[in-house]
Amino acid sequence: MSRDLEIASKAALQPITEIASQLGIEENSLELYGRYKAKLPLNLIDQEKISQSKLILVSAISPTPAGEGKSTISIGLTQGMAQIGKKTCVVLREPSLGPVFGIKGGATGGGYSQVLPMEDINLHFTGDFSAIEKAHNLLAALVDNNLQNKKSDLRIDPRTVLWKRVMDMNDRALRKVIVGLGGTSYGIPRETGFDITAASEVMAILCLADDLQDLKRRLGNIFIGFTFSGDAVYARDLKAHGAMTALLKEAIKPNLVQTMEGNPAILHGGPFANIAQGTNSVIATRMGLSLADYVVTEAGFGFDLGAEKFFDIKCQAAGLEPHAVVLVVTLRALKYHGGAKLDELTIPDPERVAQGLENMEKHLENIRLFGLPAVVAVNKFTSDTDEEIKVVTDRCKALNAPVQVADVWARGGAGAVDLATALVQTMESSDSSFQPLYSWEQPVRDKIETIASKIYGAEAIDYTSRAKKDLRKIAKLGLEHLPVCIAKTQKSLSDNPRLLGRPKDFVVTVREIEIAAGAGFLIPITGDILRMPGLPSKPSAENIDVDDSGNIVGLF
């Protein structure tokens, strides 16, 4: 049994009704999914209370392939905030089965800073991902049915259809497929493919919608392709958005669970940050701000991806006012950016740590671009040495950046009390003057180039002929006012995963620009980023099993 799962299995869970009572929620307002999970009705959102609460974003430096513990720190920080008497709720994304069975494992935190019930959350949970997958694939089925229907008035040109199918699994063999083979009764043959559910536009829409009516409107705005006459076709033209909304009627409600120490945790939605906006739903964040005085949330992967999108897309769309950023730093990531190989990251090496600090420095500079105060959290691992930690804390002090070591994996909330105290002091003593990086009304090229130059540090942008064609299509559709959600590798500040540390004098290549009109953003795709990941040579799925007593083992 893995360490995290063993710790989680020994935890004494409180009934979810008791967790809800901490937030002032009565039992009759809960929609129970067993004893330890519940959905929250949207009428609990209180716009007046939202403006009185503080929103804290947890982000990270550029990660190693295993990630740097943003969720673990978010949960541990919430537990630490509770220990210093602050009414706090953590609001996180739901895990995707792709990473659970792939390379990263589960996404419920770790050690003594987890959200529970861990097995349920990492697997099927309350069915939100399944509902999103079904709604997405319903639209795909209706598109192909329309192509087959000779009596259709739409006359969709199958060569222009951009809508793929999705599944919540890493499966590289499905990136490109041919559908409609077998003869005239089997459909119109055409090339298409699968994306992972976390990259679905339906996922993005659910996470940006204000309410059920806004969800339906956004679903209707999904761009499908063009007719043979050159007219744009949207999901509403197929009369798909009503049925899609029906499938998502329950999934739009956030989920209430608990931390290891019995603190409220709201989980909802799960878009990836390297291929989507990388943060939980607007509804869940508003819910947390309505019910607690402090809300801790996270956006992955590094600050250059999830945090930038959190600020420029989510906060602008929802009118959210963030108050501070916690930047997660690990010694292993610093050593990785300092030139150490993956199998050397647990070997003490202060010199490599020092060499990798330039990556941290760039992320701190990026936080200041948004006018927000930051606290550095050194996420402590058992292999870390005091000498290595001192290299980081000394550099932070030289940069006038508050820094605390967070030992939340081993100690839970007690390991984050110093971090929580420093964070509260920083928010009380600093003037938060949040400002987005760009205006949505700027030209599309300007928005892309602003992010690439200021956040990534790129020297220039190169657009392929396809990307230039996509820009003309965007102009034709009147969608130039939408923000941009750049799909980029999480392993580097650049679009090249091999350029570690703080690369300079590099060019970002935009291969194509996808249109997510329902979600309300454009997706410039850079480098070799793909929207359907593959499994590693030794996937985590090989370790997962069920023992003779019916207990899940090997999940971490």
N, C-alpha and C positions, 0 to 999 in steps of 0.2 A: 504494500500500500504506500502511495507517495506521501511525502511529509505533509503537504498542504491538505490533502484529503483526510489524512489521519487526524490532523488538528481539527478540521471542520467536523468530522464525524463525532468527536468527543464534546463538541460545544452543546450547551443547554439552550436550545432555542426558546424564545418567549412566544406565546400566541401572538399572531399578527394584530389582533385587536388591542393588545397592550402596547405594541409599537405605535399603532395609530393614535392611541390616547395621548402619547407624548406630543403629538402634533395637533391635538385638539379635535381629532376626527372621531365621531361617534360610530359605534359598530354598525348601525343601520345604514351608514353611508358607504360601507365597504362592499365590494363584490368579491367574496371569498373564493380562493382557489386552494382549498384545503385549509390547514391550520396556520401555515406560515407564509402564505402569499395572498395578495389581494390586489384588485384593480381599483383605481381611484376615479370617481366621477369628475367630469370637467367642471362642474359647478362649484368645486372647492377652490378654484382659482379666484383670487381677490386682487384686482388691479391696484387698489390703494395700498395694500400691504406690500406688494411687490416693490414699490418705490421706497419703502422703508427698510428693506433688507439688503444685505451685502452679498455680492456675487464674486466668488473666488475661482479663478481658473487654474487648474494644474496642467502644466505642459512639461516638455522635456527637451534635452539636447538631442542631437541626431542619434538614434538608437543603434544598438547591436541587433542582429536578427531576432534575438529573444525578447527585445523590449527592455525598458528601464524601470518599470514598476510604477507608472502613473496611477493606475487603479489602486495599487497597494498603498501608495502614499496618500491618495485621495481618501481612502477608507480610514487609514491610520490617522490622518489629520483630523477627520471628522470625529473620531474617537478621542483624540487629544483635545479638540475644541470643547467637547462635552465635559472632559475632565477639568477644564478651567472654567466651567460654568456657562458656556455659550450654547444657546439653543441652535443646533446645527443639523443639517440634513445633507447627505451626499447624494448627488444625482449623476448617474452613470449610464453608459450605453449597455445594451444587452450583448452577450457574446454571440459570435457567429460560429457555426459548426466547422467552417473552413479552418480557422486557426486551432480550434479545439482538437481536431483530428490531424492537424498539420504539424507546424513547427513550434508554435508558441504555446500550445496547450490552452487551458481555460483562461477566462478573463474576469475572475471574481476576486482579484487580489491574491494575497498569499500569506502564509504563516498565521499570525494572530491579528491580521488586518484583512479579513475577508468579508464578503457579503454572503448570506446564507438564506435558504438551503443551497449549497454550492453545486451539488449534482444536478438539481432541477434547473437552476439558472443556466448552467453551462450546456444543458441538453435542450429539451423541448420547452421548458419554462411555462409560460401561459399561452403559447401558440402564436405570438406576434409575427415571428419570422415566417411561419407557415402561411399565415394570412396574407402577408406581403407577397410572398412567392406566388400564391394562388391568384391574387389580384393581378399581378404582373402577367402571369401566363394566361389568364383569361383574356387579357387584351391581345396577346400574341395569337391565341386561338381565333379570336374574332377577326383579326386582320387576315389570317389565312383563309378563314371562311368567306370573308368578303371577296378575296381574290378569286376564290372558286365559284362564287355566285355570279353567273353570267347576267342576271337581272339587276345587279347592283347599279345604282345611279352614280356611285362615287368614281368607279373606273380607276382604282389605285394602280399606279405603275409599280409592279413588284420590284423593279430595279432600284427604286428609290426608298424602299421600306427600310428603316433603320432600327426598328424595335426588335430586340432579340428575346430570348427566353432566359430565365434565371433558375438557379438552384443553390441551396445553402451548403455548398461543398466545394472544395478545391478539386477541379477536374479539368486538367489542361486539354484532354482529348476532345472536349466539347467547345473549345474556343471557336472553331469554325466547323459548321455542319451543313449538309444539304437536306432540306425538307421537301416533301411533296413527291418523292419518288414512288413508283409503283403503278403509274397509269393515271388516266383522267379522273378516276373516282377517288384518287388519293390526294389531290390537291395540285397546286402549281409549283413545280420544282424551282427552287431558288436557294441561293447561299445565305445562310444566317449564322447564328451561333448562340452560345450561352455566356452570360455574365454570372458572377456570384451574387447572391441575393443582397449582400451588403452594398453592392454597387448599383442596385436597381434604382431607377428614378422614382419608383413608388416608395422605396425606403426614404429617399431624400425628401419626397413630398410629405410623407407622414411626419417626418421630423421637422418640417418647416411650417406645417399647417397650423392655423390659429384654432380651428374647431372643425366640426364635422362638415359644415357648409363650405368652409374654405378648402377642406380636403377634397370635396367633390368638385369644386371649381378648378382646383389645380390638376386633378386627375383628368378633367375634360380638356385641359390645355396641353396634354402630352402630344408632342409632335410625332407623327407617324411617317410621313413621306409626302409625295406629291401625286396628283392625278396625271393621267396622260396629257391633260391640257395644261399642266404646270401649276395647278392650284394646290395650296398647302392642305394637308389632311391632318386632323387632330382626333384624339380619342372621342371627343364629343360628337364628331361627325359619324362615328360608328355606334353612337349611343351606348358606349361602354362604361362611362363614368359612374352611372347609377349603380350598376351591378358590382363594380369594383369597390365603390363606397360601402355597399352592403357587406362585402367580405371583410372590410376593415373597420366595421362599426365598433367592435370590441377592442381591436388592436390599437385604436387611437387613444385608449385610456392607459395612463401610466401604471406601472406595477410597483407596489410597496413590498419591500422585504426588510431585512435587518443586518447590521454588522455583527461581528463576533461579540461585541460588547453591548448589543441590544440597542444600538442607535438606529434611527430611521434611515432607510436607503430607498431611493426611487430609481428604478431602472426602466429605460424606454428607448426603443430604437437602437440601431447599430450600424450606421454607415461608416465604412473605412475612410481614413483620411488621405491615403495616397491615391484613391480613386473616387472619393466622394467628399462630403463636408466634415466627416470625422467627429461628430458630437451628437449627444442625445437630443431628444426632441425639444422644440420650443415649449410645448405644452408641459413637459416634465420639469423643465427649468422654471417656468412660471409657477407650477404647482409647488415646487420646493420653496421658492421665494415667498409664496403666499402662506406657507405653513411654518417656516423657520426664520430665525433672525440672520443666519448665515447659511449660504449654500455653497458647498464645495463640488465642483464639477471638473471634468477633464476633457481634453481634446487631443487625440493622437494624430500622428506619431510624434515627431518633433514639433517645436514651435513653428517652424517654417511651413508646416502643412496644416495640422489641425487647428492650432491657435490662430493663425492668419485667417483661416476660413471661419472660425468661430467669431472673430471680431468683424471681418469685412462682409460676411454673408449673414450669419445667424443674428448677431447683435444688431446689425443695421435693419434686417428684415423684421425683427421682433421688437425693436426699440429697447433692447436690454442695455443696462449700464453696468459693466464690470468694474470691480473696485481694486483688484490686485491679481498678481500672477505668482504662482509657486512654480519655480523651474526645477525639475527633478534632474539631478546629476548622479551618475554612478561612476565609480572608479574604473569598472570594466569598460564602459563606453569611452571614457577618456583615454584609456590605454589603447582601445581599438582605433580611435582617431589619432593616437600618437604613434601608430605603426605596429602595434602588437597583433599577432595572429589570433584567431578565435580560440585556439587551444591554449593560449598563453594568458588569457584574461584574468585568471585567478592567481597568477604568479605575481607576487609583490614586485612592483617596478615604478618607483616614484618618478623616474626620468620620463618614462612613457606617459605617466599621468600628466606631468608638466607640459609635455609636447602636445597633448590633446586638448589642453585648456583653451586654445584659440577657438575651438568649436563652441564651447560654453560662452566665451566672450561675445561671439557673434550673436548668439541667441539673446543674451542680455541686452545688446544694442538694439535688437529687433523689438524687444518688449518696450523699450523706451520710445520707439517710434509711435507707439499707440498711447503714450502719455500715462502709463500705468506703473505703479511701484511694483517691485519684484523682491521675492525672498528665495534664495537658493536652498533647496533641500537635498542634502547628500544622502541618498538612499543606501543605507548601510547593508553590506553583505558580510557573511561570516569570514570570507577570505580577505577583507579589507584590513589594512594596517594603519596604525595611528600616524606613521610617517607619511603615508600616501594621503590620508585625509587632511593632514596639515598643509600639504601642497595646495589643496583645493581651497581650504578656508583662508590661507594667507593671501591667495590671489583674489578671492572675493573681497576681503577686507581692503586690499589695495585698490579695488574697483569701487569701493563704497557700496557694495552689495551685501545686504544682510544675509547671513548663512547659518544654517543649523544642520547638525547631523540627525537624521531620522532613523531610528532603529525600530521601525514599526513591524517588520516581519517577525522579529524575535520577541518584541515587548508589547505590541499592540498600541493602544492609545498612550500608555506611559512613555513609549518611545517617541512620541510626537508632541509632548507637552511643551518642550522648549520651542519647537517649530510653531505650534499654535500661538504661544505667547508672543513670539517675535512677529508673527503675521499680524496679530491684532494690533500690536504696537506700531507696526509699519503703516497699517491702514489708518490708524488714529493720528499719526504724525505726518502723513504724506497727503498732498493734494492730488486726488485722482482726477485727471482731466482727460478721460477717454476720448480718443479721436480715431476714426477709421483711416486706413491708409490711402483710400481713394474714394472718389465720388462715383456712384453707379452711372451717372450721366456722361462720364468720360468715354471717348472712343474705346472700342474693344482692345485695340493694339496698345493704347496707353495704359489700360488696366493691367494687361499681361506684363508689359515692360516695367511698370511700377513695382509689381510684386517681384519680378525676376531680378531687377537691379537692386532694390532696397532690401528685400528679405533674403534672397538667395546670394546676392553679390555678383550677379552675372554681368559680363561686359557688354553682351549684345544678345539679341533674339534672332533666330533664323526660322523662317516659315517655309514649310514645304509647299509645293504647288497645290497639294490637296488642302492644306490649311488655308491658303489664300482663297481657294475656291469656297471653302467653308465660310470665310469672312464675308464673301459676296452673298452667300446664301442667307447668312444672319442678317445682313443689311436688307435683303429682299423681304424677309419675314418681319422686319421691324423690331428686331430683338437686340439691338445694339445697346440698349439701356440696362441689360441684365449684368449682374456681377459675374466674376469668373472664378471657377473652382478648378484650379490647375491640378491635373493628375501627374504626379511626379514620384520618383523613388523616395522612400523614406530614409535610405541609407546614407545619403549625402545631401549637403545644401544645394548641390548642382543637380542636373538631370542624369548624371553619370554615377552609378553606385560605387565606382572604384575611386572617385575623388573624395577622400576622407578629410577630416580636419576642417580647415577653412579655405576651400579652394578659391583661387583668384584667376582672372583673365580667361574665364570659360564662357562658352556660348550655349544658351539653352535652345534646343530645337523643338519647335511645335510641329508635331506630325499631322495632327488633325484637330478639329474643334467640334465636339459633339454638342447637340442642342438639348437641354433639359428645360423646355419651356414651362412644363408643369411645376417642376421644382423651383423654377425662377432663376436659373443660372446657366452659364455656358461652361463647357468642360474642355479646355485646351489640354491635349494629351501630349506629353513630352517624353523624349527618350524611348526606352523600350517598355514602359509601363503597360501592364495588361489588366483588364477588368475581370479576368478569370484566372486566379492564381493556380499553381500546380502544387502537388504534394512533394515534400522533400524525399530524399532517398530512404530515410528511416522516419516515417510519419509517427506522430504521437498515438495514432490509432492502434499501432502495434502493441502498445502498453496497456490499453484499456480492456477491461474484462468484467465479468460478473462472477463472484465466488459462489460456493455451494449454498450460502445462506441468502443469496439474492442481493448482496451488496456490490455496488460498483467499485472497482479497484483500478488503479493506474491513471486516474484522472487528476490532472494538476494544472 
